[in-house]
Amino acid sequence: MQNDLNCLQEQEFEMIAKTFMGLEPVLAKELTQLGANNIQIGRRMVSFTGNKEMMYRANFQLHTAIRILKPIAHFKAKSADDVYNEIMNIDWTKYLSLETTFAVDTVVFSEEFRHSKFVAYKVKDAIVDQFREKTGKRPNISISNPDIRLHIHIAEDDCTLSLDSSGDSLHRRGYRQENVEAPINEVLAAGLIMMTGWQGDTDFIDPMCGSGTMLIEAALIAKNMAPGIFRKEFAFEKWNDFDADLFDEIYNDDSMEREFTHKIKGYDVDIKAVNTAIMNVKAAGFSSDITVEQADFKDFQQPKEKAIMVTNPPYGERISTPNLLETYKMIGERLKHQFTGNEAWILSYREECFDQIGLKPSIKIPVFNGSLECEFRKYQMFDGKLREFRNDGGIVKTEEEKKQMSEKHRFKKNREFKKRLDENEENEAADLLNFKFHYKERQEQRNARPRYKSRDEESNDNNRETKFRKRNDGKRSEDWRNNSKRDYKDRENRGGHERFDRSGKRFKK
C-alpha cells in the first residue's frame, strides 16, 4: 500500500504557471532551478511537468508566478452543448463531494463563445447535473471562498480545463499591511529585480520606494526565501489528496536560504509612503535588512558602497505628478553625477519621460505594469567618457543584453494606449493561447528521462547534491517565525509587533 502511495506521489503531470507578459523567461528560469521538467514558454504562461511536491513548491517558492494550474482535461468544443457534454464525461467524484463548494473561472478567445459567464454556467450545470443523476443531490457553488476553483480556457475550439492549485493570486504574498496610491504588483517587482541579475551581492536602492514592495521583494531574493512563507493558505490544501506532512516539510525547509551581508535602502519624499513602507517591512520581518527614510531624490548623494538602483517612478497615468518631465530630468541628472560606477534600472511608460533622463540605456525590456505596456531600461553609469570607460575594460552592454536588444521591439512614437486587460482578472485574459495539452504525446519522452527522485533516493545519491534535502533540525531561522518549527497551518502571527520610529530622515550630505 505504501509503495502504491509513493508511486502515485512520484507520478508526473502537466502544470501551467501563469505570469505577466515579459516575465515568461524569468519564470522559466525559476522553474528550471526548481527542478521542473518539460518546460515550455507560452504567452503569459510557462507549462511544465512535475509531481505533487513540485506543485507545492511551485506555489510556495516561485517569485514570478501568478498562479499554478493543473490541467485535467483537454477537448474540442464548437458549442456550449459540446462543453456541457465534455464536462459531463469527467468523473467529478475524483475532485468534488456533496460537501465541497466550487467556482469556475473562464477565459474565452473564440468567435463561437462570446460570453465567458455563459461558458462558466454550462460547466457548473454539467457538474451539478452529474451529481444529481448519481446522488439526487447537488454540490454548492461559492464565488468568494470555494473549496475547489476550476479554470476553463477556450481558444477558438480548443478547451483546457484545469484545477487552480493556488487560490488567491500568488502576488498576494501576505506581508502588505497598507498601500499607497498605485503600488507595484509584487510578482512584477520580483521579476524586474531578477531581470537585473542581482542576487544580494551589492547594496540595493529604491529612491522612490512607495509602500516598499520593491524593497521587500529584493530582500526575499537576496536571502533566497520562499515568498509563500507569508501566505495563510493555498487552494491545494483543500484538495482530497492533500499531503499535509509533505507540505509541512516544504514549509519548514530553509536549507536553501542564504546570508545577506549588504543593505537594502528605500527612500520616498512622501512621509505617508515612508510610514507605510516601514510598516510593511516590519510585517515581513526584514527590519534588520531594510532601512526606509524620507528623502527627495533631488538630494540623492553618491552611495559609499557599490549598489544597484531599481525604481518605478510615476508615469502620470494613475498618479498625477506635477512637472512630470522635470522629475525625469532630475532623475537623469542625479544618476549622472551621483551614481557613477553603478547601474540603475528604471521602469516607465512614456517615451518622452525616458527622453528627459538624457542617458543612453544599455538595454530596453518591454514589460506590462497592469495594463500599461512599459519598458524596463538599464543605465550603466560610469565616470568620464564612454571610450575611456571601454578602454579600461568597462562593459556597457553584455553579449546577452545585445541579443535581447535585437529581439525586443522599440517604443512606438505617439503610442495610443488601449486598455488590454482587466486588472482585476490579474492579467489572465490571454495566457494560454499557445499552450497545447500534450501530456500523452510526451509520455514516452518523459519515461526516457531520468525519473524525478524522492528525497530518500537523492539522499543516498553520493554523486550529487540532493534536490530537496530533508531538514535535520526542523527549524526556520528568522525571529518572526519564533525560532522553532512551525506548523504550516499556524500562520496568524506574522512579523513582530513592537512599535517603530516613524520619523523621517534626510539623505546625509
N, C-alpha and C positions, 0 to 999 in steps of 0.2 A: 504493500500500500504506500509506504513511504517513498519507494523508488518511483512509483507512478506519479506521486506529487512532485518529486524532484524533476522528473521528465517533463511534466506539464509546465513547471516554472521555467525550465530552460528553453521551452519552445519559443521560437521567434515569430513575430507577427509584424505586420505593417503599422507604421505610425506616421503622423503628419505633424510637424512643428510649424505653427503659424507665426509670422513676424511682420514687421513693417517693410515696405518696399525700400530697397537699398541695403538692408541688413542681412539679406539671404546668405552671402558668402561668409559673414561673421558667424551666423548661426550654424552653418555647415561646418565651420572650423571647430566650433564648440562641440558639436555632436561627434566629430572625429576624435577629439581629445577625450570625450566621454566613453568612447568605445563602441559607438553605434555602427551598424553595417548598412550596406546598400544605400548610401547617402546620395540623394539626387536633389538638385536645386530647382525650384519652380518659381512661380510668381507669388511673392509674399508668403512663401512656404518652403520648407525642406522636408522631403519624405525620407524615411529611414526604416530600418528594421532592428528589432531587439526583443528581449524578453521582458517579463514583468518588472524585474529590477531596473532595467533600462528605462522603462516608462516612469517608474517612481523617481529615478534620478534625473530624468529629463525635466520633469515638473519642478523638482526641488533645486537643481543645480544650474540650469541654463539661465544665463543673464539676458539673452536676446530673444527668447520665445514668448509669444503672447498666450498661446495655449497649445496643448498636446492632444491631438485627436487619434482615436483608434478606429480605423475603418473596419466595418463588419459586413458590408455588402456593397457590391458594385453591379449596376444593371442599366439597361437601356429603357427609356420611357419616352413615349411621344404624346402622352396624355395624362391627365390626372388619374384616370382609371388605371392606367398602366402602373403608376406609382403606388396606388392603393393595392393592387394585386401583388406587386413585388414585395411590399411591406408585409402583406398577409402571409406570404410564403416563408417568412422568417419565424423561427421558434422563439417567441418572446419570453417564454418561461426561463430561458437561459440568462436573461438580463433583468427581468422585472417580476414582481409578485403583485398580488392584490393590495398589499400594504405599501408598495413602492409608488411614490409620486414621480412624475416625469414631465419634461418640457421638450419642445422641438425648436431648434434654431434653423433657419433656412437661408441659403444664398442661391439666387437663381440668375442665370445668364442664358436666356432662351427665348426664341420667338413664340414657342408653344406655351411656355409658362410665364405669364405676365405678372402674376401676383404671388409673391413669396408666401404670404399668410395663407392663401388658399392651399398651397402645397403642404404647409405645416398642418393645416386642418385635415387633409387627406391622410397624412402619416399618422396623426393622432387617431383618426377614425379607424384606420386599419388595425392599429394596436388594440384599441378598446374593443372593436368587434371580435377580434380573435379571442380575447379573454372572455367576452360574453358567450361566444359559442362553446368554449371549453368549460367554463365555470358558472355561467349565468350571472356573473358579477363583472365589474369594470374597475381598473385601477384609476387613481385620481391624478389630475393634472395640476401642477404647481408652477406658476410662472416665476415667482420671486426666489424660491429656495427649493428646487426639486431634488429628489434623491438621485435621479438619473437625468442627465441632459444629453439629448441626441442632436446631431448636426447633419443636415442633408444639404449637399451641394449639387446643383444641376447646371451643367454647361451644355447647352443645346439639348441633346437627348442622353448624355452621359450623366449618370447619377451615382453619387458616392454617399453612403450612409455611414456615420461614424458615432462612436461614443466619445463624449467630451470628458477627458480624464482630469481636466484642470478645475472646472467650475468657474469661479471668478477669474477674469483675465489675470495672467501671471504678472502683469505690470503692477498690479495692486499688491505690492510687497507686504505691507502691513506696518511699516515704520512711520508713514506720513501721518502726523498729528493735525497739522493745519496746512493750508495752501495760501499762496499769494496769487495774484492775477496771472492767468496763462502759464501754469507750471509746465515744465517739460516732462514728457512721459518717461517713466523710469526705464523701460526697455530701450527707448531711443537713446537716453543718456548713456546707458551701459554700452550700447552698440557704437556710439560715437567714440567713447573712450577706447574701446577695443580696436577701432579702426586706426587709432594713433599708434598702436603698438606698445603703449605704456603699460607696465606691469608693476609699478611701485618702485622703480629704480631711481627716481628723482622726486623732488617736491612736485606737488600738483596745485595749480592755482586756478580759481574761477573768480574773476573780479566783478562779475555781475551774477551772483550765485542765487538770487531769488530765495526760494524756500529750501535750498540746499540739496536738491536731488542729485545734481552732478557730483557734489562732494561725497555723498553717501554711497553712490554707485562706484565712485573711484575707490573708496575705502574697501568695499566688498571685493573689487577686482584686485587691489593691491594685496589684500590678505587672503585672496582666493577663497572667500567664504560663499556658501550657497545662499542666494537671495531668498530662497524659500524658507529660511530659518525663522522669518518673522510671521509667516502666514499661519492662520489658525486652522485652516483645513484645505484639502483638495478634494475634488469630486470623486476620485477613485477610492477614497476612504469609505464611501457608501456602497461600493460595488459588492456583489455577492462573493467574489473571490478575493477580497481584500486580505492581504497578508500583513497583519499588524506588527508581527515580530520583524519581518523583513524591513518594513518602513521605519520601525523604531531604530533598527541598526543603522540605516542610512541617515536618519535624522541626527543621530548621536555620533556619527563618524566625522571627526575633524582632522583626520590624518593628512589631508591634502592642504590644509590651511598653512599659511606661511607668515613669518615675521615681517613687519613693515617698519623700517627704521627712519623713514623720511616724514614729512609733514604734508598735510592737505590743508590748504588755506582758502577760505572764502571771504569775499567782501561784497557789500552792497551799499548804495547810497541811502536806501530806504530803511529806516530803523525797524519798521514793521517786518520787512522781509528778513532782516538780521535776526530779530527775536524768533520769527517762525523757523528759520534755519537752525538756530541753536536748539529749539525745542525738538525738531525732527532728528537732529544729530544725537541729542540726548536719548531719545526713544530708541534709536538704532544701536546705542551702546558704543559710539565712536568718539566720545568727548576727548579722549586722550590722543586721538589721531587727527582730529579735525578742529581747526580754530575758525571762528566766524567773527568778523569785525565790521563795524560801519565805516565806510570809506568811499570816496568818489574815485572813479577810475582815472580822472584827470590828475589826481595826486599820486598816481602809482609810481613807485620807485624801483630801480633795478634790484631784484632779489639777490641776497648774498649767496644762496646755494643754487645749483643748477636746477631748472624747473621746466615743466611743461604747462602751458595755459590752454584750457579748453573752456569756451564760454558760448553762451547763447544770448546775444544782445536782443533788444526789442526790434521788431520788424516794422512796426506801425500798422500791423494787421489786427491783432487782438488787444494790444496795448498801445494807447495813444501816447506818443512821446514827442514833446516839443523839440524842435530843432533836431530832427532825426538824423539828417545828413551831417550836421555838425558833430553829433555824437560819434558817428563812424569816422569822421575826420580826426577827432580826438583819439579814438582807438588806434588808428594808424600812427599818429604822432607819438603816443606813449610806447607802442611796440618798437618803433624805430629807434627811439632814444633811450628807453628804459628796460628793454628786454633782450639786449644783444647776447648772442651765444646760446639762445634757447629757441624753442619752436612754439608757435601759437596756432591753435585751431579754432576757427570761428564758424558757427552755423548761422546762416541768414537766408533771406528770401529774395530781396530786391537787388538787381544788378547795380542800380545807382548807389545803393548803400556800400557794396563792395568797392565800387569805383572810388568812393570817398576815402577808403582806407589808404589808397595810394601806394600799396605794396603789391609786388608780383607774387602770387601764390605758386607753390611748387606742385600742388595737386588740388583738383576740384572734384568732389564726390557728390553726385545728386542723391538726396535722401528726402523722404517725406516727414514733415513735422505736422502730425494730424493730417489735415487735408491740403497742406501747403507743400508744393514741390520746391524744396530748398537746395542749397549747396553747402557742403562742409569743406572749408578751404584751409589748407595748411600754409603757414608762413614761417619760413626758416630765417631767423633773424641773425645777422652777422654784422660785425663791426668793419667798416671800411667798404671798399669796392668789391663787386662780385668777382671780378677777375682775380683779385688778390686772394679772396676767400677760397676760390677754386685752386689757385696755385699752391696754397698752403694745405691742400688736401681736403678742404671742406666739401661736403656733398649737399647740394641744394635739393636735388631730386634723385631718389634712388631708382634703380632699374625697374623695380616693381611699381613704383609710382609713375614712371614713364609709360609702362604698359597699361596701367589703369587709366591714365590720362588719354591714351589713344583710343580707349574703348568707351569713354564717357562722353555724353553729349554736352555741348556748351549751353549757356543760358540763351534763351530766345529773347531778342530785343523786343521791348514793349509787350511782354507776355500778358495775355489776358487770362487771368486765373478763373477757373470754374471749379466750384467745389465738387470733388470727385467721390468723396466718401463721407458717410455719416460717422462722425467721430464717436458717437455713442455706440456704434457697432464695432468699434475698436479695430478699424482697418481690415475688416473681414469680408469686404464686399467683392473682392476679385482675386482670391488667393489660390484656388485650386485648378485654374484653367488648364494648366499644363500637366496636371497630375493624372497618371494612369494607374489604375489598380491592377498591378501585375504581380501579386503575391505568388500565384500559381506558376506563372511563367518563369519566375526566378527561383522556384523551389529547388530545382536540380542544381542551379548555380550555388545556392546557399548551402546545400548538402555537401558540395565540394569544398566549401570554405572551412577554415578551422572553426570548430564549434565554440560557441560562447561559453567559456568555462565558469564553473561555480567558484565560489570563494575557496572552498576546501581544495579543489583541484589546483587552483592557482597558488595557494599557499604551499603546495607540495612541489610546485614547479621551481626548481632551483636555478633555472637558466635565465629567468627574467623576473622583474618586479611584479607583484600582484596588482591586478587592475583595481579591485575593490577590496582593500585589506580590512581584515577584521580588527576591531579595536581591542586593546588589552585592558585599558582602564575604564572604558565606558564613559569618559568624562569629556565635556567640551570646555574650552579654555577660557571663555570670556566671563567676566564678573557678572554680567547681566543674566547669564544662564546659571547663576548660583553655584558655579564651580562644582557641579555634580551631574550625574547622569540624569537626563530629562526624559520623561515620558513624552512621546510625540503629541499626545493629547493635551498635555499641560502647557498651554500657550497663552495664558492670560497675563502673565507678568513679564512683559517685555520691557527691557531697559530699566534704568534707575529712576528714582522718583525724587531725588533731592533737588532743591531749588538751585537755580543758577543765576549768575550775574548777567543782567540784560543790558548793561551799559555799553554804548557804542564806543569804538576806539578809532583813531585816525592812523593812517599809514605813518610810520616813523620816517622823519626826514633824514 
